[in-house]
Amino acid sequence: MGKKRSKKGNSQEKTTLVEASETLPKSKGVRKRSKKKMTPQLSDEDQLELIEFEIPTKKKVKKKGRIEEGDGLFEEQVEEEHSEDDTALIRKRATTSETKETSLSVLIQVMIPFLVAGLGMVGAGLVLDIVQHWKVFETVTELFIMVPALLGLKGNLEMTLASRLSTHANLGHMDKKKDCLSMIVGNLALIQCQAIVVGFLASVAAMVMGWIPDGKFDFLHSLLLCASALVTASFASFILGLIMVGVIIMSRKCNVNPDNVATPIAASLGDLTTLGLLSWIASLLFLAKGTNTWLAPIIIVGYMTSIPLWIWLASRNAHTKDVLYTGWTPVISAMVISSLGGVILDFTVATYKGIAVYQPVINGVGGNLVAVQASRISTSLHAVSSLGKLPRGIKNICLNPFSAFCTNDVHSRTARVLLLLVIPGHLVFVYAISYLKAGHTSLTMVFVIIYLLAAFLQVLILLYVVHIMIHSMWKQKVDPDNSAIPYLTALGDLIGTGLLAVAFHILYLIGDRDADLGD
């Protein structure tokens, strides 16, 4: 009986050990759950942030998309090993680098590209001041309506591209060569498609807005407008797109925030390149109007038939497929808003010749500074929260002006730095124009004060609007990298041209009405 009891006891001990070993992982799970119970009550957004920083577990993730033979340039959907904390580490790095930026570092990084951009805008103003006396601009006055819309392409396309790629670069998505090449090819194809469509629509808008007040329609002028707009938009977008890609890659390698550098450089080169191309191509087509009337129609047909090719290339790329289908509303809306600014320019340039040289400068500076702020806010939102959910601490999207400019928030500090650049920047650009003896306006004290007030008010309005617009888009699950900058730069063109026209009219009314202001 004793032996039987001992055997029975041994078997029970073995069973107990087996059960204990089987339940050992469960006991760990119990301890883990008990720890979780000890944590305080958290909101859904806080729990989402905690989940992102849990201990990583490696697993295979397959990227969505088709895999076809020969698609290596456009598709990178391959199985790779990724750890779940990759996104968390990238977001943590982006957020930490942004919070470490001081106002002085932002000022230094923004100031040099801003001054370079301003000199480019001064160059564009000098070009417009010269070409306004060309026969093609005096005969086909609708070109003035088309100028802000085509200059706005830098905001619609190039600066949007710069903001989009800057976000990807800051989040580490361009660190791998294959991903970087795929993004470049897809985005260049996308902006070609958008440039051709926007250029065509800008020429149509110029025709309509020029035809309504005059009451007459010139078919040859319409062909010239359309062909000039298509060639200008396509060439300018391709050249500037390549430059933007190079700037962002070099900024990343030099440990400089691309958000502070890329958009100002896009602004600096955009105005000068676009306006120079438009003036040159329009004059060539105007000279060929009498002898080679077939040239403009062939250009139009060639560009319109190339649109399916660019759509096909952009639709095959994972990085641009969504933007191809959803990015048209802001681009086309911005073109219409800029065209309204063009109508103001068309009417005022006939009375005040001096306005032409300052129009690209005031609009360029406003669009330049607001694009920097838009790109920075968008990158910050991408780094700390998911699309559709606002970060902690942001309760009211519509801030009062004091909260937007006078708090210790990182975006408020950046807004103050950008406002700090307006007055000295415009003084440099205005005196550069005067030194080059360009334009029809001499620099009186009254002119400088009224002009600086108009420029400061424009940037103040834009920096307040950008905070509301980007956070509203984010809450509505609209990516601001693809949508915000076109609206903001177009709004800057409209406000800037309107305030500049008001400034020149005030100067005329108070007695500063010499030949400088108008003929």
C-alpha positions in Angstrom: 0.0 0.0 0.0 2.9 2.4 0.8 4.5 1.8 -2.6 1.2 2.4 -4.4 0.8 5.7 -2.5 4.3 6.8 -3.3 3.8 6.0 -7.0 0.6 7.8 -6.9 2.2 10.8 -5.2 5.0 10.9 -7.8 2.5 10.8 -10.6 0.6 13.7 -9.0 3.9 15.6 -8.6 4.7 15.1 -12.3 1.2 16.2 -13.3 1.5 19.3 -11.1 4.9 20.2 -12.7 3.6 19.7 -16.2 0.6 21.9 -15.4 2.8 24.5 -13.9 5.1 24.5 -16.9 2.1 24.8 -19.3 0.6 27.6 -17.3 3.9 29.5 -17.0 3.4 31.7 -20.1 -0.1 32.4 -18.9 1.2 33.5 -15.5 3.4 36.0 -17.4 0.4 37.2 -19.2 -1.4 37.6 -15.9 1.4 39.6 -14.5 1.4 41.8 -17.7 -2.3 42.4 -17.4 -2.0 43.2 -13.7 0.6 45.9 -14.6 -1.7 47.3 -17.2 -4.5 47.6 -14.5 -2.1 49.7 -12.4 -1.8 52.3 -15.1 -4.1 55.3 -14.9 -7.1 55.7 -17.2 -6.0 56.9 -20.6 -7.8 58.4 -23.6 -7.9 56.6 -26.9 -5.3 58.9 -28.4 -2.9 58.3 -25.5 -3.4 54.6 -25.8 -2.6 54.8 -29.5 0.7 56.6 -28.7 1.6 54.0 -26.0 0.9 51.1 -28.4 3.4 52.6 -30.9 6.2 52.5 -28.4 5.8 48.9 -27.2 8.6 46.4 -27.3 9.1 45.5 -31.0 8.3 42.1 -32.4 9.7 41.3 -35.9 7.3 40.1 -38.5 7.0 40.2 -42.3 5.0 42.9 -43.8 4.0 42.8 -47.4 3.4 46.2 -49.1 0.2 46.5 -51.1 0.3 46.8 -54.8 0.8 44.9 -58.0 4.0 43.2 -58.9 4.6 43.0 -62.6 7.7 42.2 -64.6 9.7 45.3 -65.5 8.0 47.5 -62.9 11.1 47.8 -60.7 11.4 51.5 -61.4 7.8 52.3 -60.3 6.9 49.5 -57.9 8.8 48.5 -54.8 6.3 46.1 -53.3 8.5 43.4 -52.0 8.5 41.4 -48.8 11.0 42.8 -46.3 11.5 42.3 -42.6 10.4 45.3 -40.6 10.1 45.8 -36.9 6.9 47.3 -35.5 8.8 50.0 -33.7 10.2 51.4 -37.0 7.4 53.9 -37.3 7.6 54.8 -33.6 11.3 55.4 -33.8 11.0 57.5 -36.9 8.2 59.6 -35.4 10.1 60.0 -32.1 13.2 61.2 -34.1 11.1 63.7 -36.1 9.4 65.1 -33.1 12.6 65.3 -31.0 14.5 67.2 -33.8 11.6 69.6 -34.2 11.4 70.4 -30.5 15.2 70.9 -30.3 15.0 73.6 -32.9 15.4 77.0 -31.4 14.0 80.2 -32.8 17.6 81.2 -33.7 18.2 78.0 -35.6 14.9 78.4 -37.5 15.8 82.0 -38.3 19.2 81.0 -39.7 17.9 78.1 -41.7 15.0 80.1 -43.2 16.8 83.5 -43.7 19.4 82.5 -46.3 17.0 80.7 -48.6 14.5 83.5 -48.0 16.9 86.1 -49.2 17.9 84.0 -52.2 14.2 83.5 -53.0 13.6 87.2 -52.6 16.3 88.0 -55.1 14.7 85.6 -57.5 11.4 87.4 -57.0 13.1 90.7 -57.7 14.4 89.2 -60.9 10.9 88.1 -61.8 9.6 91.6 -61.1 12.3 93.1 -63.3 11.3 90.8 -66.1 7.6 91.6 -65.8 8.5 95.3 -65.7 10.4 95.0 -69.0 8.0 92.6 -70.9 4.9 94.7 -70.1 6.1 97.0 -72.8 6.6 94.2 -75.4 4.3 94.2 -78.3 2.9 90.7 -77.4 1.8 91.9 -73.9 0.4 95.2 -75.3 -1.6 93.3 -78.0 -2.6 90.2 -76.1 -3.4 91.8 -72.7 -4.9 88.5 -71.4 -1.3 87.4 -70.7 -1.4 89.6 -67.6 -4.4 87.6 -66.3 -2.5 84.4 -66.9 0.7 85.6 -65.1 -0.4 85.0 -61.5 -2.0 81.7 -62.4 1.2 80.4 -64.0 3.4 81.9 -61.3 1.2 80.2 -58.9 2.3 76.8 -60.3 5.2 77.0 -57.9 2.7 76.9 -55.1 0.3 74.5 -56.8 2.9 72.0 -57.9 6.6 72.6 -56.9 6.1 73.8 -53.4 3.5 71.1 -52.8 6.0 68.6 -54.1 8.7 70.1 -51.8 6.4 69.9 -48.8 5.4 66.3 -49.6 9.0 65.1 -50.1 10.2 67.0 -47.1 7.7 65.2 -44.9 8.8 61.8 -46.3 12.5 62.8 -45.8 12.0 63.8 -42.2 10.1 60.6 -41.5 13.0 58.6 -43.0 11.0 57.3 -46.0 13.7 58.4 -48.5 16.7 56.9 -46.7 16.6 53.8 -48.9 17.7 54.3 -52.5 15.0 52.2 -54.1 12.2 54.1 -52.2 13.8 57.4 -53.0 14.0 56.6 -56.8 10.4 55.5 -56.8 9.2 58.6 -55.1 11.1 60.9 -57.6 9.9 59.2 -60.7 6.3 59.0 -59.6 6.2 62.6 -58.4 7.8 64.0 -61.6 5.2 62.2 -63.7 2.4 63.5 -61.4 3.4 67.1 -61.7 3.8 66.9 -65.4 0.2 65.7 -65.7 -1.0 68.4 -63.3 1.1 71.1 -65.0 -0.4 70.4 -68.4 -4.0 70.4 -67.1 -3.5 73.5 -65.0 -1.8 75.4 -67.8 -4.6 74.6 -70.2 -7.3 75.7 -67.7 -5.3 78.9 -66.9 -5.3 79.8 -70.6 -9.1 79.1 -70.8 -9.7 81.3 -67.7 -7.7 84.1 -69.2 -9.6 83.9 -72.4 -13.0 84.0 -70.6 -12.0 86.8 -68.2 -10.5 88.9 -71.1 -13.5 88.3 -73.4 -16.2 89.3 -70.9 -15.2 93.0 -70.5 -14.2 93.5 -74.1 -17.0 91.6 -75.7 -14.9 90.2 -78.5 -13.1 86.9 -79.0 -9.8 86.5 -81.1 -9.2 82.9 -82.1 -5.5 83.4 -82.9 -4.9 85.1 -79.5 -6.6 82.1 -77.8 -4.3 79.7 -79.6 -1.2 81.7 -78.5 -2.4 81.9 -74.9 -3.1 78.1 -74.8 0.2 77.1 -76.4 2.3 79.5 -74.3 0.7 78.3 -71.1 1.2 74.6 -71.9 4.9 74.9 -72.8 5.6 77.2 -69.9 3.9 75.0 -67.3 5.4 71.8 -68.6 9.0 73.0 -68.9 9.0 75.0 -65.6 7.5 72.1 -63.6 10.0 69.6 -64.9 13.1 71.8 -64.3 11.9 73.0 -60.9 10.8 69.4 -59.9 14.4 68.1 -60.5 15.9 71.0 -58.5 13.5 70.4 -55.6 14.5 66.7 -55.5 18.2 67.6 -55.4 17.7 70.3 -52.7 15.8 67.9 -50.4 18.3 65.1 -50.8 21.2 67.4 -50.1 19.4 69.0 -47.1 18.9 65.5 -45.7 22.6 64.7 -46.1 23.7 68.0 -44.6 21.4 67.5 -41.5 19.3 70.6 -42.4 15.5 70.5 -42.1 14.2 70.4 -45.7 11.0 72.1 -44.5 13.0 75.3 -43.9 14.9 75.2 -47.2 13.0 73.5 -50.0 9.9 75.7 -50.3 11.8 79.0 -50.3 14.1 77.8 -53.1 11.1 76.6 -55.0 9.6 80.1 -54.6 12.9 81.8 -55.7 13.3 79.9 -58.9 9.7 79.4 -59.7 8.7 83.0 -60.5 11.8 83.9 -62.5 11.8 80.6 -64.5 8.1 80.7 -65.2 7.9 84.3 -66.2 10.9 84.2 -68.4 9.6 81.1 -70.2 6.2 82.6 -70.7 7.5 85.9 -72.1 10.0 84.2 -74.4 7.5 81.5 -75.7 4.7 84.0 -76.1 6.9 86.4 -78.1 8.0 83.6 -80.4 4.5 82.4 -81.1 3.4 86.0 -81.6 6.0 86.5 -84.3 5.1 83.2 -85.9 1.3 84.1 -85.9 1.4 85.6 -89.4 3.5 83.0 -91.2 3.4 79.7 -89.2 -0.1 79.6 -87.9 0.1 75.8 -87.6 2.7 75.9 -84.8 0.4 76.7 -81.9 -2.2 74.1 -82.8 0.5 71.3 -83.1 1.9 72.3 -79.6 -1.6 72.1 -78.1 -2.5 68.8 -79.7 0.9 67.3 -78.7 0.6 68.2 -75.1 -3.0 67.1 -74.7 -2.3 63.7 -76.2 0.6 63.2 -73.8 -1.7 63.4 -70.7 -2.6 59.7 -70.7 1.1 58.7 -70.6 1.7 60.8 -67.5 -1.5 59.5 -65.9 -0.4 55.9 -66.6 3.1 56.5 -65.0 1.7 58.2 -61.9 -1.1 55.7 -61.4 1.5 52.8 -61.3 3.4 54.3 -58.5 2.3 53.7 -54.9 3.5 57.1 -53.7 1.5 59.2 -56.1 -1.6 57.0 -57.0 -3.8 58.6 -54.3 -2.7 62.1 -55.1 -3.4 61.6 -58.8 -7.1 61.0 -58.0 -7.5 63.3 -55.0 -5.1 66.2 -55.6 -7.0 68.0 -58.4 -9.5 70.1 -56.3 -6.9 72.3 -54.5 -4.8 72.7 -57.7 -7.7 73.8 -59.9 -9.3 75.9 -57.1 -5.9 77.7 -56.5 -5.6 78.4 -60.3 -9.1 80.1 -60.2 -8.2 82.2 -57.1 -4.9 83.2 -58.7 -6.7 84.2 -61.9 -8.9 86.6 -59.9 -5.6 88.2 -58.8 -4.6 88.3 -62.4 -7.8 90.3 -63.3 -6.8 92.9 -60.6 -3.3 93.1 -62.1 -4.7 93.5 -65.6 -6.9 96.4 -64.6 -4.3 98.2 -62.4 -1.2 97.8 -64.6 -2.9 100.0 -67.2 -3.2 102.9 -64.7 -0.2 102.2 -62.4 2.8 101.0 -64.4 4.9 100.8 -61.3 2.8 98.0 -59.8 4.3 95.4 -62.2 7.7 95.2 -60.7 6.4 94.8 -57.1 3.7 92.2 -57.8 5.9 89.1 -58.0 7.9 90.4 -55.0 5.0 90.9 -52.5 3.2 87.7 -53.7 6.3 85.7 -53.7 7.4 86.7 -50.2 3.9 86.0 -48.7 3.7 82.6 -50.4 7.2 81.7 -49.5 6.8 82.4 -45.7 3.4 80.7 -45.4 4.6 77.6 -47.3 7.5 77.2 -44.7 4.9 77.3 -41.9 2.5 75.0 -43.7 5.2 72.4 -44.3 6.4 72.5 -40.7 2.9 72.1 -39.2 2.1 69.3 -41.6 5.4 67.4 -40.8 4.6 67.9 -37.1 1.1 66.4 -37.4 2.5 63.4 -39.4 5.1 62.8 -36.7 2.8 62.8 -33.6 -0.6 61.6 -34.7 -2.6 59.7 -37.3 -4.6 61.4 -40.1 -8.0 62.4 -38.8 -7.0 62.7 -35.1 -5.6 66.0 -33.7 -2.7 65.7 -31.2 -3.1 66.2 -27.5 -3.4 69.7 -26.3 -5.1 71.1 -29.5 -8.7 71.6 -28.6 -9.6 74.7 -30.6 -8.6 74.8 -34.3 -9.8 78.5 -34.6 -7.3 80.2 -32.3 -7.5 83.8 -31.4 -4.6 85.9 -32.9 -2.9 86.2 -29.5 -2.6 82.4 -29.2 -1.4 82.1 -32.8 1.5 84.5 -32.5 2.2 85.2 -28.8 2.5 81.8 -27.0 5.4 79.5 -26.3 4.1 76.9 -28.8 6.6 75.8 -31.4 4.4 76.9 -34.3 3.7 80.3 -32.6 7.5 80.8 -32.2 8.0 80.0 -35.9 5.3 82.4 -36.9 7.0 85.2 -35.0 10.3 84.4 -36.6 8.7 84.5 -40.1 7.0 87.8 -39.3 10.4 89.1 -38.2 11.7 88.5 -41.7 9.0 90.5 -43.5 10.1 94.1 -42.9 13.9 93.7 -43.4 13.4 91.3 -46.3 11.1 93.7 -48.2 13.5 96.6 -47.5 16.3 94.7 -49.1 14.2 93.8 -52.1 12.7 97.2 -52.6 16.1 99.0 -52.4 17.5 96.3 -54.8 14.9 97.3 -57.3 15.7 101.0 -56.8 19.4 100.3 -57.1 18.9 98.6 -60.4 16.9 101.6 -61.5 13.9 99.4 -62.5 10.3 100.1 -62.4 8.4 103.4 -62.6 8.3 104.2 -58.9 10.9 106.1 -56.9 11.4 105.3 -53.2 9.8 108.0 -51.1 9.3 107.6 -47.4 5.6 107.5 -47.8 5.7 104.8 -50.5 8.0 102.6 -48.4 5.8 102.9 -45.3 2.6 102.1 -47.1 4.2 99.3 -49.1 5.6 97.7 -46.0 2.2 97.9 -44.2 0.6 96.1 -47.1 3.2 93.4 -47.2 3.2 92.9 -43.4 -0.6 92.7 -43.3 -0.6 90.1 -46.1 1.8 87.8 -44.2 0.0 88.3 -40.9 -3.3 87.2 -42.5 -1.7 84.2 -44.2 0.1 82.9 -41.1 -3.1 83.0 -39.1 -5.1 81.3 -41.9 -2.5 78.5 -42.3 -2.9 77.2 -38.7 -6.7 77.0 -39.1 -6.5 75.5 -42.6 -4.0 72.7 -41.9 -5.5 71.5 -38.7 -9.0 71.6 -40.3 -7.7 69.5 -43.2 -6.0 67.1 -40.8 -9.2 66.6 -38.8 -11.2 66.0 -42.1 -8.6 63.3 -43.0 -7.2 65.4 -45.9 -3.4 65.3 -46.2 -2.2 69.0 -45.9 1.0 68.2 -47.8 -1.1 67.6 -51.0 -3.8 70.3 -50.5 -2.8 73.2 -48.2 0.0 75.1 -50.1 -2.0 75.6 -53.4 -4.8 77.3 -51.5 -2.4 79.3 -49.3 -0.2 80.6 -52.2 -3.2 81.4 -54.3 -4.8 83.3 -51.4 -1.5 85.1 -51.0 -1.5 86.1 -54.7 -5.1 87.4 -54.4 -4.5 89.3 -51.1 -1.1 90.6 -52.1 -2.2 91.9 -55.5 -5.3 93.5 -53.9 -3.4 95.2 -51.1 -0.7 96.4 -53.6 -3.4 97.9 -55.8 -5.0 99.6 -52.7 -1.5 100.9 -51.7 -0.8 102.4 -55.1 -4.3 104.0 -55.2 -3.8 105.5 -51.7 -0.5 106.9 -52.8 -2.2 108.5 -55.8 -4.9 110.0 -53.6 -2.6 111.5 -51.0 -0.5 113.3 -53.7 2.3 110.9 -54.6 1.2 110.9 -58.2 4.3 111.7 -60.2 5.3 109.7 -63.3 6.7 107.1 -60.9 3.2 105.8 -60.1 1.5 105.8 -63.5 1.4 107.1 -67.0 
